[in-house]
Amino acid sequence: MSDVTRARHGRPVHHWRRDLVELAALFTAVAVADVVANLVGHGPGGPALLAISALALIATAGFHTWWSRRHGHAPPTGDTGARSAARVRQAGPSESEPQFASESESQQSSVAPDGVTEPAALWRMRTTVRDAPGSLAALCTALAGRQVDILSLQTHPLADGTVDEFLLRAPGEVAASEITRLVAAAGGSSTWIERADAHDLVDAPTRVLGLATRTALDAAELPLALRQLLGRCTIRSLPAATSGKGREQEPVPTEGALEDTVMRLRAPEGGVITVERPYLPFTPTEFARARALVELDARLGPRIPRSQDVLTLPEGNAITVRRADTGDLEAAREMHERCSARTLGMRYHGPVGDADRYLNHLLSPRFGRTLAVQTASGRIVGLGHLLWDGDETEVALLVEDDWQRRGIGSELLGRLVAMAVEAGCESVYAVTQASNTGMVAAMRGLELPLDYQIEEGTLVVTARLETAVTSVDVTEFGRAEAP
């Protein structure tokens, strides 16, 4: 151990040698004072010597104080095992001291040239590069030169090149157009870029497994899983005999068909699932992933979650809200028979006699989700549909005449909107007649931004879901008696 010992409570502990030196200095000072006193008492110049002695003592005390402050608290010059002075930061910032930020702060923000901190941006980018050594390295070097961080990378091999899919974190002042120019200069072509969010930080295998799990639990999740897997695309389920334009279409092979920006897959019930993405061609890797999800759905067969809620109406009657599917087809037809022509006409916007032929489509999990309201005796008195319409989402309600004006429609609509929010839908729309005040009131009761379009007596109300919440408030009916 060196002569400078440990620090205790922030103050140095002096060694015994320093105390001995100070004690010797004290004895010397006493001896000098005795000599001076004898000279003053027996000599003729006593007063002058006394003044000189006083000045000398004051100078000695001042020198001692300065020496103690300079050397008594000085940092150690040897290796004492303590933290080095280079690692000790001041309590406040200084001009010469570099400022440090945590790793998360440095990733989430950047400093613009004018000193204003701008948040970092997440981007999803795809580009095609030559299948040659060094092509990807040149692209990464170009991005690094602009402080663009590559968080993840997936490669999709093609016959004449490779499609690379990046998740990027770029400084806030770097625009998408600038990233595109950097990529083009480094040899990238057919570049596509869009904003990403925190959900894209999940790696591809984890995301695919999560989508497979959702599909396994609910057949209605397949279109949503395909959309999340492939990005922004339009998904339609068509009958096997005809295409969407009513003409005969070519039979789809068992393994499906990939045609640039369109893929066609065999649906489990014999129809065709078409996925279209006009802005970016599908790769064989994406086609294989989509086909695997459809095959999983086909092997599991029809299925829906069997959970249900038992609610109490204001007058005391208990009703059950649950998921419905084609197994409820007969009960739904019986409800049609009990509904008035006016109620069916407002719901289906066409001849009342054609109402039954829509049910098989509406109750199929392939085209959306359906909620049924049934009484204690098991009779269905209300249906609510959330329908996947390409890249849009429609909501529709039907409540039996004797059960209207009791809040059942608002309850169904609130639950359907919660499902749409959970599925990541940006908006939902309802098609009704301008005279259907009940449906309009239910849409207004959502307390969401609404858009109205009226054409020849048909009213389309669109609710934007940016501010919607995923929880469902059932206090309008009262306490839920059973989950």
ZAMISE-149941 format. One line per field, with one value per residue (C-alpha): residue number from 0; residue in one letter; x, y, z. Coordinates in Angstrom, 3 decimals, padded with zeros to 6 digits. Layout:
<tiros>
n <- NUM ...
res <- A ...
u <- X ...
v <- Y ...
w <- Z ...
</tiros>
This chain:
<tiros>
n <- 0 1 2 3 4 5 6 7 8 9 10 11 12 13 14 15 16 17 18 19 20 21 22 23 24 25 26 27 28 29 30 31 32 33 34 35 36 37 38 39 40 41 42 43 44 45 46 47 48 49 50 51 52 53 54 55 56 57 58 59 60 61 62 63 64 65 66 67 68 69 70 71 72 73 74 75 76 77 78 79 80 81 82 83 84 85 86 87 88 89 90 91 92 93 94 95 96 97 98 99 100 101 102 103 104 105 106 107 108 109 110 111 112 113 114 115 116 117 118 119 120 121 122 123 124 125 126 127 128 129 130 131 132 133 134 135 136 137 138 139 140 141 142 143 144 145 146 147 148 149 150 151 152 153 154 155 156 157 158 159 160 161 162 163 164 165 166 167 168 169 170 171 172 173 174 175 176 177 178 179 180 181 182 183 184 185 186 187 188 189 190 191 192 193 194 195 196 197 198 199 200 201 202 203 204 205 206 207 208 209 210 211 212 213 214 215 216 217 218 219 220 221 222 223 224 225 226 227 228 229 230 231 232 233 234 235 236 237 238 239 240 241 242 243 244 245 246 247 248 249 250 251 252 253 254 255 256 257 258 259 260 261 262 263 264 265 266 267 268 269 270 271 272 273 274 275 276 277 278 279 280 281 282 283 284 285 286 287 288 289 290 291 292 293 294 295 296 297 298 299 300 301 302 303 304 305 306 307 308 309 310 311 312 313 314 315 316 317 318 319 320 321 322 323 324 325 326 327 328 329 330 331 332 333 334 335 336 337 338 339 340 341 342 343 344 345 346 347 348 349 350 351 352 353 354 355 356 357 358 359 360 361 362 363 364 365 366 367 368 369 370 371 372 373 374 375 376 377 378 379 380 381 382 383 384 385 386 387 388 389 390 391 392 393 394 395 396 397 398 399 400 401 402 403 404 405 406 407 408 409 410 411 412 413 414 415 416 417 418 419 420 421 422 423 424 425 426 427 428 429 430 431 432 433 434 435 436 437 438 439 440 441 442 443 444 445 446 447 448 449 450 451 452 453 454 455 456 457 458 459 460 461 462 463 464 465 466 467 468 469 470 471 472 473 474 475 476 477 478 479 480 481 482
res <- M S D V T R A R H G R P V H H W R R D L V E L A A L F T A V A V A D V V A N L V G H G P G G P A L L A I S A L A L I A T A G F H T W W S R R H G H A P P T G D T G A R S A A R V R Q A G P S E S E P Q F A S E S E S Q Q S S V A P D G V T E P A A L W R M R T T V R D A P G S L A A L C T A L A G R Q V D I L S L Q T H P L A D G T V D E F L L R A P G E V A A S E I T R L V A A A G G S S T W I E R A D A H D L V D A P T R V L G L A T R T A L D A A E L P L A L R Q L L G R C T I R S L P A A T S G K G R E Q E P V P T E G A L E D T V M R L R A P E G G V I T V E R P Y L P F T P T E F A R A R A L V E L D A R L G P R I P R S Q D V L T L P E G N A I T V R R A D T G D L E A A R E M H E R C S A R T L G M R Y H G P V G D A D R Y L N H L L S P R F G R T L A V Q T A S G R I V G L G H L L W D G D E T E V A L L V E D D W Q R R G I G S E L L G R L V A M A V E A G C E S V Y A V T Q A S N T G M V A A M R G L E L P L D Y Q I E E G T L V V T A R L E T A V T S V D V T E F G R A E A P
u <- 000.000 001.370 001.741 -001.654 -004.269 -007.992 -010.582 -013.275 -016.518 -014.893 -011.932 -008.373 -006.988 -003.464 -000.556 001.284 004.460 002.674 001.427 005.019 006.331 003.625 004.420 008.156 007.320 005.237 008.104 010.503 008.115 007.912 011.728 012.028 009.382 011.364 014.550 012.708 011.127 014.567 015.958 012.994 013.185 016.978 017.858 017.503 015.522 012.830 009.741 011.187 012.084 008.572 006.955 009.290 008.412 004.682 005.085 007.150 004.499 001.721 003.715 004.423 000.738 -000.285 002.317 001.196 -002.448 -001.604 000.596 -002.052 -004.788 -002.585 -001.126 -003.327 -006.374 -004.550 -005.554 -003.143 -000.397 000.142 -002.116 -004.278 -006.999 -009.440 -011.285 -009.026 -009.544 -010.380 -013.571 -014.808 -017.361 -018.256 -021.640 -022.644 -021.750 -018.617 -017.539 -014.502 -016.216 -017.974 -021.637 -022.765 -026.247 -027.614 -027.710 -031.475 -031.292 -028.608 -030.696 -033.930 -032.720 -030.290 -028.986 -029.675 -027.059 -028.914 -028.728 -032.383 -032.853 -034.996 -036.359 -034.856 -037.087 -037.686 -037.934 -038.754 -036.905 -036.632 -034.181 -032.803 -029.027 -026.829 -025.989 -022.257 -019.653 -019.403 -022.751 -024.377 -021.224 -021.326 -024.944 -024.229 -021.249 -023.385 -025.985 -023.345 -021.903 -025.153 -025.392 -028.232 -028.286 -029.327 -031.411 -032.361 -031.843 -033.663 -032.604 -034.945 -032.931 -034.134 -032.970 -031.159 -030.414 -031.375 -034.121 -032.864 -035.382 -034.016 -035.298 -033.443 -033.053 -032.077 -031.410 -034.494 -033.175 -032.557 -035.573 -036.771 -035.765 -032.205 -032.018 -033.325 -030.644 -027.929 -029.163 -029.368 -025.815 -024.614 -026.166 -029.676 -032.659 -036.457 -036.202 -039.320 -039.403 -042.051 -042.264 -042.028 -043.010 -041.951 -043.883 -041.438 -038.574 -039.670 -037.546 -039.140 -039.288 -040.978 -043.501 -044.354 -044.809 -047.122 -049.226 -049.404 -050.623 -053.372 -054.456 -054.566 -056.889 -059.302 -060.055 -061.047 -057.445 -056.079 -056.686 -055.277 -052.245 -051.541 -051.824 -049.423 -047.034 -046.942 -047.429 -049.987 -051.938 -055.487 -056.828 -060.021 -061.728 -063.473 -065.587 -063.757 -065.937 -065.696 -063.360 -064.343 -065.539 -067.965 -066.010 -064.538 -061.092 -058.341 -058.159 -055.524 -052.950 -052.821 -049.520 -050.920 -049.726 -047.389 -047.678 -045.453 -047.622 -050.486 -050.541 -053.436 -053.866 -056.328 -058.723 -059.635 -063.341 -062.511 -062.420 -059.497 -057.634 -056.070 -053.429 -052.482 -049.764 -049.404 -046.435 -044.006 -043.672 -043.889 -040.787 -040.697 -039.871 -043.032 -045.097 -043.809 -044.654 -048.180 -048.782 -047.641 -050.196 -053.009 -052.010 -052.067 -055.556 -056.753 -055.404 -057.059 -060.496 -063.340 -062.816 -063.673 -063.012 -065.740 -065.626 -068.846 -070.139 -073.416 -074.808 -077.856 -080.219 -081.689 -085.030 -083.243 -083.149 -079.856 -078.317 -075.179 -072.715 -070.486 -068.761 -070.848 -070.052 -071.794 -072.930 -075.448 -076.915 -080.273 -080.757 -079.938 -082.542 -085.152 -084.310 -084.857 -088.354 -089.169 -087.817 -090.092 -089.623 -088.561 -085.799 -084.471 -084.655 -082.598 -079.991 -079.592 -080.604 -082.397 -085.331 -086.338 -086.560 -082.836 -081.792 -081.183 -078.714 -076.294 -076.061 -073.636 -071.182 -071.683 -071.249 -068.106 -064.920 -063.159 -064.783 -064.717 -066.000 -069.585 -071.001 -074.333 -076.660 -078.811 -081.358 -081.360 -083.397 -080.716 -082.607 -080.483 -081.945 -079.043 -076.061 -073.084 -070.625 -067.074 -066.298 -062.912 -063.606 -060.292 -058.179 -061.211 -063.447 -067.251 -069.506 -073.151 -075.868 -079.211 -081.372 -084.754 -087.674 -088.814 -085.279 -084.522 -084.091 -082.457 -078.800 -078.018 -076.929 -074.587 -073.095 -072.430 -070.985 -068.637 -067.306 -066.876 -064.922 -062.703 -061.992 -061.140 -058.723 -057.083 -056.739 -054.946 -057.703 -057.474 -061.218 -064.565 -067.575 -071.286 -073.682 -077.277 -080.212 -080.475 -083.723 -082.015 -081.657 -080.762 -077.613 -076.579 -077.040 -074.957 -072.117 -072.223 -072.163 -068.655 -067.375 -064.945 -064.323 -067.015 -067.268 -070.639 -071.394 -074.957 -075.884 -079.450 -080.703 -077.781 -075.673 -072.073 -070.684 -066.935 -065.372 -061.647 -060.033 -056.955 -058.346 -060.300 -059.514 -059.377 -061.335 -065.093 -067.264 -070.253 -071.481 -074.407 -075.966 -074.505 -072.148 -070.962 -072.069 -069.618 -066.504
v <- 000.000 003.457 006.402 007.696 005.480 004.856 007.620 007.584 009.541 011.504 012.773 011.342 009.553 010.934 008.605 008.667 010.086 013.300 013.646 013.189 015.931 018.323 017.584 018.250 021.528 022.513 021.820 023.799 026.729 026.648 026.656 029.562 031.456 030.903 032.270 035.265 035.905 035.864 038.298 040.604 040.516 041.123 043.084 046.785 046.145 044.060 045.666 045.423 041.765 041.077 042.598 040.610 037.414 038.061 038.543 035.385 033.359 034.721 033.886 030.378 029.759 030.965 028.779 025.758 026.312 026.626 023.532 021.401 022.357 021.746 018.383 016.997 016.443 015.838 012.694 009.782 009.551 005.801 002.828 002.524 000.333 003.251 004.527 006.592 010.323 009.943 008.085 010.640 013.075 016.444 017.002 019.286 019.554 021.350 022.668 020.432 017.274 015.018 014.367 010.742 009.261 005.829 003.302 003.568 007.383 007.332 004.943 006.878 010.407 012.310 015.867 018.038 020.559 023.415 021.631 020.573 016.944 015.015 011.534 008.676 007.000 003.319 002.290 -000.920 -001.105 -003.589 -003.433 -005.775 -006.223 -008.228 -011.724 -011.006 -010.835 -007.387 -006.041 -006.199 -004.812 -001.767 -001.155 -001.415 000.923 003.543 003.404 003.549 006.701 008.493 006.964 004.631 001.577 -001.830 -003.582 -006.682 -008.151 -010.866 -012.156 -013.488 -015.230 -014.803 -016.250 -013.082 -011.378 -011.102 -009.089 -007.768 -006.643 -004.256 -002.785 000.502 003.130 006.450 009.897 012.067 014.475 011.705 011.478 008.400 009.951 010.382 006.723 005.686 007.758 006.200 002.706 003.465 004.843 001.645 -000.593 -001.240 -001.232 -001.457 000.044 000.334 002.015 002.842 003.801 001.005 000.818 -001.022 -004.166 -004.632 -005.075 -008.678 -011.075 -012.916 -016.434 -015.137 -013.158 -016.144 -018.418 -015.872 -015.624 -019.425 -019.593 -017.028 -018.905 -022.196 -020.735 -018.976 -019.653 -015.998 -014.990 -016.374 -013.241 -011.031 -013.277 -013.151 -009.371 -008.975 -011.472 -009.864 -006.197 -003.948 -006.120 -006.900 -010.336 -011.783 -015.157 -016.196 -019.197 -021.872 -021.594 -017.922 -015.020 -011.726 -010.445 -013.322 -015.137 -018.595 -018.678 -021.186 -023.890 -023.201 -025.977 -027.658 -025.939 -022.531 -020.111 -017.104 -014.436 -011.446 -009.219 -011.747 -015.093 -017.542 -020.243 -023.095 -022.376 -025.274 -025.131 -025.389 -021.713 -019.498 -016.997 -014.246 -011.930 -008.872 -006.315 -004.009 -002.006 -004.885 -008.371 -011.338 -013.440 -017.259 -017.056 -015.051 -017.405 -020.417 -018.768 -017.854 -021.351 -022.858 -020.756 -021.811 -025.479 -025.163 -023.678 -026.486 -029.241 -027.806 -027.440 -025.117 -023.635 -020.560 -019.598 -020.915 -018.215 -016.376 -013.575 -013.697 -010.171 -008.760 -006.382 -003.387 -005.206 -008.193 -010.649 -012.496 -012.773 -014.508 -012.968 -015.470 -016.189 -017.822 -019.785 -021.906 -024.294 -021.583 -021.393 -022.957 -020.810 -017.686 -018.617 -019.017 -015.513 -014.230 -015.703 -013.797 -010.480 -008.033 -007.208 -003.670 -004.948 -007.367 -004.709 -002.230 -004.904 -006.494 -003.578 -005.887 -008.292 -009.860 -013.296 -013.248 -012.689 -016.361 -016.876 -014.383 -016.248 -018.970 -016.311 -014.092 -016.903 -018.336 -017.523 -017.257 -013.862 -012.347 -012.720 -013.026 -012.433 -013.945 -012.847 -015.644 -015.864 -018.232 -020.693 -020.741 -018.702 -016.288 -012.749 -010.726 -011.022 -008.743 -009.185 -007.919 -008.624 -008.504 -006.600 -006.654 -004.084 -002.552 -003.749 -003.643 -003.890 -004.986 -005.578 -007.389 -007.465 -009.165 -006.698 -007.712 -007.199 -003.818 -000.588 -002.468 -001.648 -004.979 -003.300 -000.905 -003.792 -005.806 -002.804 -001.962 -005.508 -005.643 -002.377 -003.726 -006.763 -004.477 -002.471 -005.665 -006.836 -003.617 -002.157 001.573 002.076 000.288 001.235 000.460 000.504 001.303 003.462 007.100 006.288 003.718 006.006 003.110 002.198 005.842 006.359 003.250 004.516 007.906 006.156 004.868 008.431 008.063 010.352 009.587 010.237 010.218 009.520 009.489 008.309 007.574 006.930 004.655 005.907 004.811 005.713 005.214 005.277 005.978 003.872 005.946 006.841 003.638 001.397 -002.371 -002.912 -003.430 -001.588 -003.754 -001.504 -000.474 -003.863 -004.266 -006.830 -009.751 -012.833 -015.257 -014.881
w <- 000.000 -000.885 001.461 000.376 001.957 001.307 001.174 003.852 003.365 000.550 002.695 002.576 005.661 006.448 007.110 010.502 008.846 007.959 011.540 012.825 010.521 011.654 015.335 014.756 013.049 016.076 018.531 016.323 016.299 020.125 020.421 018.008 019.968 023.227 021.666 020.312 023.709 025.426 022.837 023.233 027.009 027.310 024.152 023.274 020.015 021.600 020.035 016.520 016.934 018.286 015.182 012.916 014.773 014.389 010.643 010.358 012.228 010.005 006.873 008.166 008.948 005.503 003.780 005.788 004.864 001.164 001.229 002.965 000.513 -002.514 -001.521 001.251 -001.108 -004.351 -006.317 -006.075 -008.661 -008.302 -009.003 -005.904 -007.360 -007.346 -010.445 -012.657 -012.967 -016.670 -015.773 -013.273 -014.691 -013.264 -011.687 -014.566 -018.258 -019.328 -022.696 -022.956 -021.686 -024.257 -023.568 -023.381 -023.945 -023.254 -026.070 -026.439 -026.562 -029.218 -031.312 -030.980 -031.678 -033.809 -033.728 -036.727 -037.962 -036.264 -032.911 -032.809 -031.801 -034.275 -033.601 -035.568 -038.132 -038.845 -042.512 -044.332 -047.622 -050.461 -053.291 -055.937 -056.184 -058.487 -057.318 -057.218 -054.442 -052.880 -054.122 -050.681 -049.037 -051.323 -050.376 -046.648 -046.964 -048.695 -045.923 -043.194 -044.749 -043.903 -040.403 -041.445 -039.166 -040.551 -037.870 -039.841 -043.298 -045.242 -048.638 -051.328 -054.069 -057.647 -060.936 -062.016 -058.702 -055.054 -053.376 -050.047 -047.432 -044.790 -041.557 -041.164 -038.472 -040.032 -038.541 -038.513 -041.112 -043.669 -045.976 -047.843 -051.159 -049.935 -048.848 -052.262 -054.000 -051.849 -052.674 -056.391 -056.409 -054.700 -057.348 -056.002 -058.368 -058.099 -054.634 -052.482 -049.074 -046.487 -042.835 -040.260 -036.608 -033.472 -034.506 -037.390 -034.910 -034.388 -036.408 -039.343 -037.809 -034.661 -036.693 -038.896 -035.876 -034.270 -037.420 -037.646 -034.041 -034.678 -037.801 -035.905 -033.259 -035.612 -039.292 -039.751 -039.078 -042.361 -044.497 -041.751 -041.329 -045.057 -045.063 -042.151 -043.689 -047.129 -046.295 -047.940 -050.334 -051.439 -050.477 -051.921 -051.565 -054.789 -055.755 -057.678 -060.787 -061.665 -061.117 -059.569 -062.991 -063.528 -066.251 -066.136 -064.633 -065.118 -062.437 -059.809 -059.320 -055.952 -055.164 -056.203 -058.863 -058.708 -061.394 -060.663 -058.424 -058.034 -056.282 -056.329 -053.714 -053.352 -050.503 -048.182 -049.133 -052.846 -053.746 -054.669 -052.515 -054.601 -053.173 -055.187 -054.492 -057.492 -056.277 -055.668 -057.210 -054.896 -054.398 -054.312 -050.597 -049.876 -052.015 -050.060 -046.726 -047.842 -049.184 -045.865 -043.946 -046.304 -045.987 -042.192 -042.358 -044.631 -042.363 -039.243 -040.843 -039.713 -036.249 -034.202 -030.576 -028.304 -025.627 -024.785 -022.574 -020.666 -020.258 -018.533 -020.342 -018.474 -018.024 -016.492 -019.409 -019.922 -023.369 -024.621 -027.092 -028.878 -032.175 -034.901 -038.054 -040.684 -037.948 -036.987 -040.494 -039.625 -036.505 -038.553 -041.173 -038.444 -037.222 -040.782 -040.721 -037.524 -038.883 -040.695 -044.365 -043.421 -041.105 -043.730 -046.438 -044.399 -043.742 -047.186 -049.488 -051.884 -052.321 -049.031 -050.603 -051.365 -047.732 -046.941 -049.777 -048.198 -044.902 -045.959 -047.117 -044.068 -041.549 -043.171 -041.199 -044.548 -045.203 -041.720 -038.182 -036.994 -033.526 -032.529 -029.734 -028.355 -025.572 -022.619 -024.707 -027.410 -030.019 -032.080 -032.025 -033.422 -035.769 -036.233 -039.094 -039.584 -043.249 -044.974 -048.215 -050.056 -048.222 -046.471 -043.633 -043.461 -040.406 -040.615 -038.022 -037.913 -034.774 -034.611 -034.392 -030.891 -029.520 -031.050 -029.039 -026.145 -026.891 -028.566 -031.812 -030.013 -028.038 -031.198 -033.040 -030.175 -030.087 -033.872 -033.846 -031.064 -033.255 -036.183 -034.051 -032.807 -036.415 -037.360 -039.551 -040.174 -040.646 -040.892 -042.960 -042.781 -045.748 -044.814 -045.794 -044.858 -042.994 -040.755 -037.754 -035.439 -037.369 -037.705 -033.955 -033.210 -035.406 -033.694 -030.335 -031.130 -030.565 -033.479 -036.468 -039.068 -042.798 -044.583 -048.246 -049.607 -053.083 -054.243 -050.713 -049.762 -046.859 -046.299 -042.878 -042.383 -038.921 -038.637 -035.932 -035.070 -031.623 -030.972 -027.989 -028.055 -024.855 -024.987 -022.483 -021.504 -018.693 -020.886 -020.133 -016.692 -015.271 -017.395 -015.491 -017.123 -019.248
</tiros>
